[in-house]
Amino acid sequence: MITPFAAAKAYAATQKGAGIGDIGSIGTQAAAPSGGFADILKSAMTDAVHASKNAEHQMAAQVAGKTGLVDVVTAISAAEASLETVMAAR
């Protein structure tokens, strides 16, 4: 299940990637994103794929004894949150 913190983080990353202003621009006229919802969704899916690949690399590194279990769990959690965000947006 996605946590409120993960949802807020994904929302902020999506806004930043879409070129929408920061918190200081609240209440001002912001420029519309150039690509729209399709580009935002594509970016979120790309991020989910990268997070999944990172988790796989962390698992392989842990099996080889090059990283700790905490790093693996963190990478898997990040991949899960990214995937749940994409599924919620879909």
Backbone hydrogen bonds in HBPLUS format (Angstrom, degrees):
<---DONOR---> <-ACCEPTOR-->    atom                        ^
c    i                          cat <-CA-CA->   ^        H-A-AA   ^      H-
h    n   atom  resd res      DA  || num        DHA   H-A  angle D-A-AA Bond
n    s   type  num  typ     dist DA aas  dist angle  dist       angle   num
A0007-ALA N   A0003-THR O   3.01 MM   4  6.29 158.2  2.06 154.0 160.3     1
A0008-ALA N   A0004-PRO O   2.92 MM   4  6.11 159.3  1.96 147.9 153.3     2
A0009-LYS N   A0005-PHE O   2.91 MM   4  6.10 156.2  1.96 147.5 154.4     3
A0010-ALA N   A0006-ALA O   2.92 MM   4  6.09 158.4  1.97 146.0 151.7     4
A0011-TYR N   A0007-ALA O   2.87 MM   4  6.04 155.6  1.93 146.5 153.8     5
A0012-ALA N   A0008-ALA O   2.92 MM   4  6.10 159.6  1.96 147.1 152.2     6
A0013-ALA N   A0009-LYS O   2.97 MM   4  6.16 156.9  2.02 145.5 152.1     7
A0014-THR N   A0010-ALA O   2.90 MM   4  6.06 151.4  1.98 144.7 152.5     8
A0015-GLN N   A0011-TYR O   2.97 MM   4  6.23 158.2  2.02 149.0 154.5     9
A0016-LYS N   A0012-ALA O   2.93 MM   4  6.12 159.5  1.97 147.2 153.2    10
A0017-GLY N   A0013-ALA O   2.89 MM   4  6.03 157.9  1.94 144.9 151.1    11
A0018-ALA N   A0014-THR O   2.94 MM   4  6.07 135.3  2.15 140.2 151.9    12
A0020-ILE N   A0015-GLN O   3.04 MM   5  5.28 150.6  2.13 163.2 158.4    13
A0019-GLY N   A0016-LYS O   3.22 MM   3  5.33 158.5  2.26 102.5 109.0    14
A0025-SER N   A0022-ASP O   2.99 MM   3  5.63 162.4  2.02 118.8 124.5    15
A0026-ILE N   A0023-ILE O   3.19 MM   3  5.68 165.8  2.22 119.7 120.3    16
A0028-THR N   A0025-SER O   3.09 MM   3  5.45 158.9  2.14 131.4 131.5    17
A0040-ILE N   A0036-GLY O   3.24 MM   4  6.55 155.5  2.30 148.0 155.3    18
A0041-LEU N   A0037-PHE O   2.87 MM   4  6.08 163.8  1.89 157.5 161.3    19
A0042-LYS N   A0038-ALA O   2.90 MM   4  6.06 155.3  1.96 143.5 151.0    20
A0043-SER N   A0039-ASP O   2.92 MM   4  6.06 155.8  1.98 143.4 149.6    21
A0044-ALA N   A0040-ILE O   2.96 MM   4  6.24 155.7  2.02 147.0 153.8    22
A0045-MET N   A0041-LEU O   2.90 MM   4  6.15 154.8  1.97 148.9 155.7    23
A0046-THR N   A0042-LYS O   2.92 MM   4  6.14 155.5  1.98 146.8 153.7    24
A0047-ASP N   A0043-SER O   2.91 MM   4  6.16 157.5  1.96 148.8 154.8    25
A0048-ALA N   A0044-ALA O   2.99 MM   4  6.22 148.4  2.09 141.0 149.6    26
A0049-VAL N   A0045-MET O   2.99 MM   4  6.28 153.5  2.06 148.3 154.8    27
A0050-HIS N   A0046-THR O   2.96 MM   4  6.24 160.7  2.00 151.0 156.2    28
A0051-ALA N   A0047-ASP O   2.90 MM   4  6.08 154.5  1.96 145.5 152.8    29
A0052-SER N   A0048-ALA O   2.96 MM   4  6.16 151.4  2.05 143.1 150.7    30
A0053-LYS N   A0049-VAL O   2.95 MM   4  6.23 159.6  1.99 150.9 156.1    31
A0054-ASN N   A0050-HIS O   2.90 MM   4  6.09 154.0  1.96 145.7 153.2    32
A0055-ALA N   A0051-ALA O   2.98 MM   4  6.20 153.4  2.05 142.6 149.5    33
A0056-GLU N   A0052-SER O   2.98 MM   4  6.31 154.8  2.05 147.0 153.7    34
A0057-HIS N   A0053-LYS O   2.94 MM   4  6.23 157.3  1.99 148.7 154.5    35
A0058-GLN N   A0054-ASN O   2.90 MM   4  6.15 154.2  1.96 149.0 156.4    36
A0059-MET N   A0055-ALA O   2.92 MM   4  6.19 152.1  2.00 147.5 155.0    37
A0060-ALA N   A0056-GLU O   3.01 MM   4  6.29 159.8  2.05 149.0 154.0    38
A0061-ALA N   A0057-HIS O   2.88 MM   4  6.08 155.5  1.94 146.3 153.6    39
A0062-GLN N   A0058-GLN O   2.92 MM   4  6.10 146.6  2.04 142.4 151.1    40
A0063-VAL N   A0059-MET O   3.02 MM   4  6.31 154.6  2.09 147.7 154.1    41
A0064-ALA N   A0060-ALA O   3.05 MM   4  6.30 148.4  2.15 142.5 151.2    42
A0066-LYS N   A0061-ALA O   2.76 MM   5  5.11 158.2  1.81 162.1 155.6    43
A0065-GLY N   A0062-GLN O   3.00 MM   3  4.87 151.6  2.08  97.2 106.1    44
A0073-VAL N   A0069-LEU O   2.98 MM   4  6.26 166.7  2.00 156.4 159.0    45
A0074-THR N   A0070-VAL O   2.94 MM   4  6.10 158.3  1.99 147.5 153.8    46
A0075-ALA N   A0071-ASP O   3.01 MM   4  6.15 159.5  2.05 143.8 149.1    47
A0076-ILE N   A0072-VAL O   2.93 MM   4  6.17 159.6  1.98 153.6 159.3    48
A0077-SER N   A0073-VAL O   2.93 MM   4  6.08 157.8  1.98 147.1 153.3    49
A0078-ALA N   A0074-THR O   2.98 MM   4  6.21 155.5  2.04 147.3 153.8    50
A0079-ALA N   A0075-ALA O   2.98 MM   4  6.20 156.3  2.04 145.5 151.9    51
A0080-GLU N   A0076-ILE O   2.89 MM   4  6.10 156.4  1.94 148.7 155.4    52
A0081-ALA N   A0077-SER O   2.94 MM   4  6.14 158.8  1.98 148.1 153.5    53
A0082-SER N   A0078-ALA O   2.99 MM   4  6.19 157.7  2.04 146.3 152.3    54
A0083-LEU N   A0079-ALA O   2.98 MM   4  6.17 162.4  2.01 148.8 153.6    55
A0084-GLU N   A0080-GLU O   2.92 MM   4  6.10 159.5  1.96 149.7 155.4    56
A0085-THR N   A0081-ALA O   2.95 MM   4  6.10 148.9  2.05 143.5 151.8    57
A0086-VAL N   A0082-SER O   3.06 MM   4  6.36 159.1  2.11 149.8 154.6    58
A0087-MET N   A0083-LEU O   2.94 MM   4  6.18 161.6  1.97 149.9 155.4    59
A0088-ALA N   A0084-GLU O   2.89 MM   4  6.03 150.5  1.98 142.1 150.0    60
A0089-ALA N   A0085-THR O   2.98 MM   4  6.22 154.6  2.05 146.5 153.3    61
A0090-ARG N   A0086-VAL O   2.89 MM   4  6.05 144.8  2.01 145.6 155.8    62
